[in-house]
Amino acid sequence: MKSGQTTVTVVLIILLVGAVGYIVFDKYQLKQQQEQISIYQQGAQAGYEQAIVQLVQQGSTCNQVPVKVQNQTISFIAVECLKTQEQQTPQIESNNSE
């Protein structure tokens, strides 16, 4: 009878160790995946920020900046450049009428 209890105890201990090992391994993998997702998201965010900075830098040169998204192309330009052009246009027309 004692050998039967010992065998059952050993099997239960082995199953317990296996279950704990599986849980620890699963949690470790989950943590690794979360870290990888976090790194990926940080990289994507940095890329978005860099793209916006480039748009602003190119747009501030008073040249149109074409941006293509899917099947649409939109040109961006700084509003200050448009205001400058509006102020210069009447002066040129008034000089031509003299």
N, CA, C and O atoms as a GROMACS GRO file, in nm:
protein
  392
    1MET      N    1   0.080  -0.118   0.000
    1MET     CA    2   0.000   0.000   0.000
    1MET      C    3   0.085   0.126   0.000
    1MET      O    4   0.052   0.225  -0.064
    2LYS      N    5   0.196   0.119   0.072
    2LYS     CA    6   0.285   0.233   0.082
    2LYS      C    7   0.350   0.262  -0.052
    2LYS      O    8   0.371   0.378  -0.088
    3SER      N    9   0.383   0.159  -0.127
    3SER     CA   10   0.446   0.180  -0.256
    3SER      C   11   0.347   0.242  -0.354
    3SER      O   12   0.389   0.318  -0.442
    4GLY      N   13   0.220   0.213  -0.343
    4GLY     CA   14   0.116   0.273  -0.428
    4GLY      C   15   0.101   0.421  -0.398
    4GLY      O   16   0.085   0.502  -0.489
    5GLN      N   17   0.105   0.458  -0.269
    5GLN     CA   18   0.096   0.599  -0.232
    5GLN      C   19   0.220   0.674  -0.278
    5GLN      O   20   0.210   0.789  -0.322
    6THR      N   21   0.335   0.612  -0.268
    6THR     CA   22   0.460   0.676  -0.311
    6THR      C   23   0.455   0.701  -0.462
    6THR      O   24   0.495   0.808  -0.509
    7THR      N   25   0.407   0.605  -0.535
    7THR     CA   26   0.399   0.620  -0.681
    7THR      C   27   0.302   0.732  -0.716
    7THR      O   28   0.332   0.813  -0.803
    8VAL      N   29   0.189   0.738  -0.653
    8VAL     CA   30   0.091   0.843  -0.678
    8VAL      C   31   0.150   0.978  -0.641
    8VAL      O   32   0.131   1.076  -0.713
    9THR      N   33   0.220   0.984  -0.529
    9THR     CA   34   0.282   1.110  -0.486
    9THR      C   35   0.386   1.156  -0.586
    9THR      O   36   0.391   1.274  -0.619
   10VAL      N   37   0.469   1.066  -0.635
   10VAL     CA   38   0.572   1.101  -0.733
   10VAL      C   39   0.507   1.149  -0.862
   10VAL      O   40   0.551   1.248  -0.920
   11VAL      N   41   0.404   1.081  -0.907
   11VAL     CA   42   0.334   1.123  -1.030
   11VAL      C   43   0.272   1.261  -1.012
   11VAL      O   44   0.280   1.344  -1.102
   12LEU      N   45   0.211   1.285  -0.898
   12LEU     CA   46   0.150   1.417  -0.872
   12LEU      C   47   0.256   1.527  -0.865
   12LEU      O   48   0.234   1.638  -0.914
   13ILE      N   49   0.369   1.496  -0.805
   13ILE     CA   50   0.478   1.595  -0.799
   13ILE      C   51   0.529   1.625  -0.939
   13ILE      O   52   0.554   1.741  -0.973
   14ILE      N   53   0.546   1.521  -1.021
   14ILE     CA   54   0.593   1.541  -1.159
   14ILE      C   55   0.492   1.625  -1.237
   14ILE      O   56   0.531   1.716  -1.311
   15LEU      N   57   0.363   1.596  -1.222
   15LEU     CA   58   0.260   1.674  -1.290
   15LEU      C   59   0.257   1.819  -1.241
   15LEU      O   60   0.237   1.911  -1.320
   16LEU      N   61   0.276   1.838  -1.112
   16LEU     CA   62   0.279   1.974  -1.056
   16LEU      C   63   0.398   2.052  -1.110
   16LEU      O   64   0.384   2.168  -1.149
   17VAL      N   65   0.515   1.990  -1.112
   17VAL     CA   66   0.635   2.056  -1.166
   17VAL      C   67   0.614   2.088  -1.313
   17VAL      O   68   0.651   2.196  -1.360
   18GLY      N   69   0.555   1.993  -1.387
   18GLY     CA   70   0.528   2.018  -1.529
   18GLY      C   71   0.432   2.133  -1.549
   18GLY      O   72   0.453   2.217  -1.637
   19ALA      N   73   0.326   2.139  -1.470
   19ALA     CA   74   0.227   2.246  -1.482
   19ALA      C   75   0.288   2.382  -1.448
   19ALA      O   76   0.266   2.480  -1.518
   20VAL      N   77   0.366   2.386  -1.340
   20VAL     CA   78   0.432   2.511  -1.301
   20VAL      C   79   0.532   2.553  -1.409
   20VAL      O   80   0.540   2.671  -1.445
   21GLY      N   81   0.607   2.458  -1.461
   21GLY     CA   82   0.702   2.489  -1.568
   21GLY      C   83   0.632   2.544  -1.692
   21GLY      O   84   0.679   2.639  -1.753
   22TYR      N   85   0.519   2.485  -1.727
   22TYR     CA   86   0.442   2.532  -1.843
   22TYR      C   87   0.392   2.674  -1.821
   22TYR      O   88   0.401   2.758  -1.910
   23ILE      N   89   0.340   2.700  -1.702
   23ILE     CA   90   0.288   2.834  -1.670
   23ILE      C   91   0.399   2.938  -1.674
   23ILE      O   92   0.382   3.046  -1.729
   24VAL      N   93   0.513   2.906  -1.616
   24VAL     CA   94   0.627   2.999  -1.616
   24VAL      C   95   0.674   3.024  -1.759
   24VAL      O   96   0.700   3.139  -1.796
   25PHE      N   97   0.685   2.920  -1.839
   25PHE     CA   98   0.729   2.935  -1.978
   25PHE      C   99   0.629   3.019  -2.057
   25PHE      O  100   0.670   3.104  -2.136
   26ASP      N  101   0.500   2.997  -2.036
   26ASP     CA  102   0.396   3.073  -2.106
   26ASP      C  103   0.403   3.221  -2.069
   26ASP      O  104   0.393   3.308  -2.155
   27LYS      N  105   0.420   3.249  -1.941
   27LYS     CA  106   0.430   3.388  -1.896
   27LYS      C  107   0.556   3.455  -1.952
   27LYS      O  108   0.553   3.572  -1.989
   28TYR      N  109   0.665   3.381  -1.960
   28TYR     CA  110   0.790   3.434  -2.016
   28TYR      C  111   0.770   3.469  -2.164
   28TYR      O  112   0.813   3.576  -2.209
   29GLN      N  113   0.706   3.380  -2.238
   29GLN     CA  114   0.681   3.408  -2.380
   29GLN      C  115   0.590   3.529  -2.398
   29GLN      O  116   0.612   3.611  -2.486
   30LEU      N  117   0.488   3.540  -2.315
   30LEU     CA  118   0.397   3.653  -2.321
   30LEU      C  119   0.471   3.784  -2.294
   30LEU      O  120   0.447   3.884  -2.362
   31LYS      N  121   0.559   3.782  -2.197
   31LYS     CA  122   0.638   3.902  -2.166
   31LYS      C  123   0.728   3.939  -2.283
   31LYS      O  124   0.742   4.057  -2.317
   32GLN      N  125   0.790   3.840  -2.346
   32GLN     CA  126   0.877   3.865  -2.462
   32GLN      C  127   0.796   3.925  -2.577
   32GLN      O  128   0.842   4.019  -2.642
   33GLN      N  129   0.677   3.873  -2.602
   33GLN     CA  130   0.592   3.926  -2.708
   33GLN      C  131   0.550   4.069  -2.679
   33GLN      O  132   0.547   4.153  -2.770
   34GLN      N  133   0.518   4.098  -2.555
   34GLN     CA  134   0.479   4.234  -2.518
   34GLN      C  135   0.594   4.331  -2.537
   34GLN      O  136   0.574   4.444  -2.582
   35GLU      N  137   0.715   4.289  -2.504
   35GLU     CA  138   0.832   4.374  -2.525
   35GLU      C  139   0.854   4.400  -2.673
   35GLU      O  140   0.886   4.512  -2.713
   36GLN      N  141   0.838   4.297  -2.756
   36GLN     CA  142   0.856   4.313  -2.900
   36GLN      C  143   0.750   4.405  -2.959
   36GLN      O  144   0.781   4.488  -3.045
   37ILE      N  145   0.626   4.392  -2.914
   37ILE     CA  146   0.519   4.480  -2.961
   37ILE      C  147   0.548   4.624  -2.920
   37ILE      O  148   0.526   4.717  -2.998
   38SER      N  149   0.596   4.643  -2.798
   38SER     CA  150   0.629   4.777  -2.750
   38SER      C  151   0.739   4.840  -2.834
   38SER      O  152   0.731   4.957  -2.870
   39ILE      N  153   0.841   4.763  -2.865
   39ILE     CA  154   0.951   4.813  -2.949
   39ILE      C  155   0.901   4.848  -3.088
   39ILE      O  156   0.938   4.950  -3.145
   40TYR      N  157   0.815   4.762  -3.143
   40TYR     CA  158   0.758   4.787  -3.275
   40TYR      C  159   0.675   4.916  -3.275
   40TYR      O  160   0.686   4.996  -3.367
   41GLN      N  161   0.593   4.935  -3.172
   41GLN     CA  162   0.511   5.055  -3.163
   41GLN      C  163   0.596   5.181  -3.147
   41GLN      O  164   0.563   5.285  -3.204
   42GLN      N  165   0.703   5.172  -3.070
   42GLN     CA  166   0.793   5.287  -3.055
   42GLN      C  167   0.859   5.322  -3.188
   42GLN      O  168   0.873   5.439  -3.221
   43GLY      N  169   0.898   5.221  -3.262
   43GLY     CA  170   0.959   5.244  -3.393
   43GLY      C  171   0.861   5.307  -3.490
   43GLY      O  172   0.896   5.398  -3.564
   44ALA      N  173   0.738   5.258  -3.490
   44ALA     CA  174   0.635   5.315  -3.577
   44ALA      C  175   0.608   5.459  -3.540
   44ALA      O  176   0.595   5.544  -3.628
   45GLN      N  177   0.599   5.488  -3.412
   45GLN     CA  178   0.574   5.625  -3.366
   45GLN      C  179   0.688   5.717  -3.408
   45GLN      O  180   0.664   5.830  -3.452
   46ALA      N  181   0.811   5.671  -3.396
   46ALA     CA  182   0.927   5.752  -3.436
   46ALA      C  183   0.922   5.776  -3.587
   46ALA      O  184   0.956   5.885  -3.633
   47GLY      N  185   0.881   5.677  -3.663
   47GLY     CA  186   0.870   5.694  -3.808
   47GLY      C  187   0.764   5.795  -3.845
   47GLY      O  188   0.785   5.878  -3.934
   48TYR      N  189   0.648   5.791  -3.777
   48TYR     CA  190   0.543   5.889  -3.803
   48TYR      C  191   0.592   6.029  -3.771
   48TYR      O  192   0.570   6.123  -3.849
   49GLU      N  193   0.659   6.044  -3.658
   49GLU     CA  194   0.709   6.175  -3.619
   49GLU      C  195   0.811   6.228  -3.720
   49GLU      O  196   0.810   6.346  -3.754
   50GLN      N  197   0.899   6.140  -3.767
   50GLN     CA  198   1.000   6.181  -3.864
   50GLN      C  199   0.935   6.223  -3.996
   50GLN      O  200   0.980   6.319  -4.059
   51ALA      N  201   0.831   6.153  -4.037
   51ALA     CA  202   0.761   6.189  -4.160
   51ALA      C  203   0.695   6.326  -4.148
   51ALA      O  204   0.700   6.405  -4.242
   52ILE      N  205   0.634   6.354  -4.034
   52ILE     CA  206   0.571   6.485  -4.013
   52ILE      C  207   0.676   6.595  -4.012
   52ILE      O  208   0.655   6.702  -4.070
   53VAL      N  209   0.788   6.571  -3.948
   53VAL     CA  210   0.895   6.670  -3.944
   53VAL      C  211   0.945   6.700  -4.085
   53VAL      O  212   0.969   6.816  -4.119
   54GLN      N  213   0.960   6.597  -4.168
   54GLN     CA  214   1.004   6.619  -4.306
   54GLN      C  215   0.900   6.697  -4.385
   54GLN      O  216   0.936   6.784  -4.465
   55LEU      N  217   0.772   6.668  -4.365
   55LEU     CA  218   0.668   6.744  -4.434
   55LEU      C  219   0.674   6.891  -4.397
   55LEU      O  220   0.666   6.979  -4.483
   56VAL      N  221   0.688   6.917  -4.268
   56VAL     CA  222   0.694   7.056  -4.221
   56VAL      C  223   0.818   7.126  -4.277
   56VAL      O  224   0.809   7.241  -4.321
   57GLN      N  225   0.931   7.060  -4.275
   57GLN     CA  226   1.054   7.121  -4.327
   57GLN      C  227   1.042   7.151  -4.476
   57GLN      O  228   1.080   7.259  -4.521
   58GLN      N  229   0.989   7.057  -4.552
   58GLN     CA  230   0.975   7.079  -4.696
   58GLN      C  231   0.868   7.183  -4.726
   58GLN      O  232   0.883   7.264  -4.817
   59GLY      N  233   0.759   7.182  -4.650
   59GLY     CA  234   0.652   7.278  -4.671
   59GLY      C  235   0.692   7.420  -4.637
   59GLY      O  236   0.642   7.515  -4.698
   60SER      N  237   0.782   7.437  -4.543
   60SER     CA  238   0.825   7.572  -4.504
   60SER      C  239   0.918   7.636  -4.606
   60SER      O  240   0.952   7.754  -4.591
   61THR      N  241   0.960   7.564  -4.708
   61THR     CA  242   1.045   7.622  -4.814
   61THR      C  243   0.962   7.690  -4.921
   61THR      O  244   1.016   7.736  -5.021
   62CYS      N  245   0.830   7.697  -4.901
   62CYS     CA  246   0.735   7.758  -4.995
   62CYS      C  247   0.727   7.684  -5.128
   62CYS      O  248   0.691   7.742  -5.230
   63ASN      N  249   0.760   7.558  -5.126
   63ASN     CA  250   0.740   7.471  -5.242
   63ASN      C  251   0.629   7.373  -5.208
   63ASN      O  252   0.614   7.333  -5.092
   64GLN      N  253   0.553   7.334  -5.307
   64GLN     CA  254   0.449   7.236  -5.283
   64GLN      C  255   0.514   7.102  -5.252
   64GLN      O  256   0.613   7.062  -5.312
   65VAL      N  257   0.454   7.033  -5.156
   65VAL     CA  258   0.503   6.902  -5.116
   65VAL      C  259   0.394   6.800  -5.150
   65VAL      O  260   0.292   6.794  -5.083
   66PRO      N  261   0.416   6.720  -5.256
   66PRO     CA  262   0.314   6.620  -5.290
   66PRO      C  263   0.320   6.501  -5.194
   66PRO      O  264   0.427   6.446  -5.166
   67VAL      N  265   0.203   6.462  -5.145
   67VAL     CA  266   0.193   6.347  -5.056
   67VAL      C  267   0.093   6.251  -5.118
   67VAL      O  268  -0.022   6.287  -5.145
   68LYS      N  269   0.136   6.129  -5.140
   68LYS     CA  270   0.049   6.029  -5.201
   68LYS      C  271   0.003   5.931  -5.094
   68LYS      O  272   0.084   5.870  -5.025
   69VAL      N  273  -0.130   5.917  -5.083
   69VAL     CA  274  -0.190   5.822  -4.989
   69VAL      C  275  -0.286   5.737  -5.070
   69VAL      O  276  -0.384   5.787  -5.125
   70GLN      N  277  -0.258   5.610  -5.076
   70GLN     CA  278  -0.335   5.516  -5.156
   70GLN      C  279  -0.342   5.566  -5.300
   70GLN      O  280  -0.239   5.570  -5.367
   71ASN      N  281  -0.459   5.606  -5.348
   71ASN     CA  282  -0.472   5.652  -5.486
   71ASN      C  283  -0.486   5.803  -5.497
   71ASN      O  284  -0.515   5.853  -5.606
   72GLN      N  285  -0.467   5.875  -5.389
   72GLN     CA  286  -0.482   6.020  -5.390
   72GLN      C  287  -0.348   6.088  -5.371
   72GLN      O  288  -0.265   6.042  -5.292
   73THR      N  289  -0.327   6.196  -5.442
   73THR     CA  290  -0.209   6.280  -5.422
   73THR      C  291  -0.257   6.418  -5.381
   73THR      O  292  -0.339   6.480  -5.448
   74ILE      N  293  -0.204   6.465  -5.270
   74ILE     CA  294  -0.240   6.596  -5.216
   74ILE      C  295  -0.112   6.677  -5.204
   74ILE      O  296  -0.009   6.625  -5.159
   75SER      N  297  -0.118   6.803  -5.243
   75SER     CA  298  -0.002   6.890  -5.231
   75SER      C  299  -0.018   6.979  -5.108
   75SER      O  300  -0.123   7.039  -5.087
   76PHE      N  301   0.086   6.985  -5.029
   76PHE     CA  302   0.088   7.069  -4.909
   76PHE      C  303   0.182   7.186  -4.932
   76PHE      O  304   0.282   7.175  -5.002
   77ILE      N  305   0.147   7.299  -4.870
   77ILE     CA  306   0.234   7.416  -4.872
   77ILE      C  307   0.202   7.495  -4.745
   77ILE      O  308   0.089   7.491  -4.696
   78ALA      N  309   0.300   7.567  -4.693
   78ALA     CA  310   0.279   7.645  -4.571
   78ALA      C  311   0.185   7.762  -4.599
   78ALA      O  312   0.196   7.827  -4.703
   79VAL      N  313   0.092   7.788  -4.508
   79VAL     CA  314  -0.004   7.897  -4.523
   79VAL      C  315   0.068   8.031  -4.531
   79VAL      O  316   0.024   8.120  -4.604
   80GLU      N  317   0.176   8.045  -4.458
   80GLU     CA  318   0.252   8.170  -4.462
   80GLU      C  319   0.301   8.201  -4.603
   80GLU      O  320   0.309   8.317  -4.643
   81CYS      N  321   0.333   8.098  -4.679
   81CYS     CA  322   0.379   8.118  -4.816
   81CYS      C  323   0.265   8.170  -4.903
   81CYS      O  324   0.287   8.254  -4.990
   82LEU      N  325   0.145   8.122  -4.880
   82LEU     CA  326   0.029   8.169  -4.956
   82LEU      C  327  -0.001   8.315  -4.922
   82LEU      O  328  -0.034   8.393  -5.011
   83LYS      N  329   0.011   8.352  -4.794
   83LYS     CA  330  -0.012   8.490  -4.753
   83LYS      C  331   0.091   8.582  -4.817
   83LYS      O  332   0.058   8.693  -4.859
   84THR      N  333   0.215   8.538  -4.824
   84THR     CA  334   0.321   8.616  -4.886
   84THR      C  335   0.293   8.636  -5.034
   84THR      O  336   0.313   8.745  -5.087
   85GLN      N  337   0.246   8.532  -5.101
   85GLN     CA  338   0.213   8.542  -5.244
   85GLN      C  339   0.096   8.638  -5.266
   85GLN      O  340   0.098   8.714  -5.363
   86GLU      N  341  -0.004   8.636  -5.179
   86GLU     CA  342  -0.118   8.726  -5.192
   86GLU      C  343  -0.075   8.871  -5.174
   86GLU      O  344  -0.127   8.959  -5.243
   87GLN      N  345   0.018   8.897  -5.083
   87GLN     CA  346   0.065   9.033  -5.060
   87GLN      C  347   0.149   9.082  -5.177
   87GLN      O  348   0.146   9.201  -5.209
   88GLN      N  349   0.223   8.993  -5.241
   88GLN     CA  350   0.308   9.033  -5.353
   88GLN      C  351   0.227   9.051  -5.480
   88GLN      O  352   0.262   9.136  -5.562
   89THR      N  353   0.122   8.975  -5.500
   89THR     CA  354   0.043   8.980  -5.624
   89THR      C  355  -0.020   9.117  -5.647
   89THR      O  356  -0.008   9.167  -5.759
   90PRO      N  357  -0.088   9.182  -5.552
   90PRO     CA  358  -0.145   9.315  -5.578
   90PRO      C  359  -0.039   9.420  -5.609
   90PRO      O  360  -0.063   9.510  -5.689
   91GLN      N  361   0.078   9.408  -5.548
   91GLN     CA  362   0.184   9.503  -5.575
   91GLN      C  363   0.229   9.492  -5.719
   91GLN      O  364   0.254   9.594  -5.784
   92ILE      N  365   0.240   9.372  -5.770
   92ILE     CA  366   0.282   9.352  -5.908
   92ILE      C  367   0.176   9.406  -6.003
   92ILE      O  368   0.209   9.469  -6.103
   93GLU      N  369   0.047   9.382  -5.974
   93GLU     CA  370  -0.061   9.430  -6.058
   93GLU      C  371  -0.069   9.582  -6.055
   93GLU      O  372  -0.096   9.644  -6.158
   94SER      N  373  -0.047   9.644  -5.939
   94SER     CA  374  -0.054   9.789  -5.930
   94SER      C  375   0.064   9.852  -6.004
   94SER      O  376   0.049   9.961  -6.058
   95ASN      N  377   0.178   9.787  -6.007
   95ASN     CA  378   0.292   9.837  -6.083
   95ASN      C  379   0.267   9.825  -6.231
   95ASN      O  380   0.313   9.911  -6.306
   96ASN      N  381   0.197   9.725  -6.278
   96ASN     CA  382   0.167   9.706  -6.419
   96ASN      C  383   0.064   9.806  -6.468
   96ASN      O  384   0.066   9.843  -6.585
   97SER      N  385  -0.027   9.851  -6.383
   97SER     CA  386  -0.132   9.944  -6.425
   97SER      C  387  -0.080  10.085  -6.435
   97SER      O  388  -0.147  10.168  -6.496
   98GLU      N  389   0.033  10.119  -6.381
   98GLU     CA  390   0.089  10.256  -6.386
   98GLU      C  391   0.148  10.288  -6.516
   98GLU      O  392   0.199  10.399  -6.535
   0.00000   0.00000   0.00000
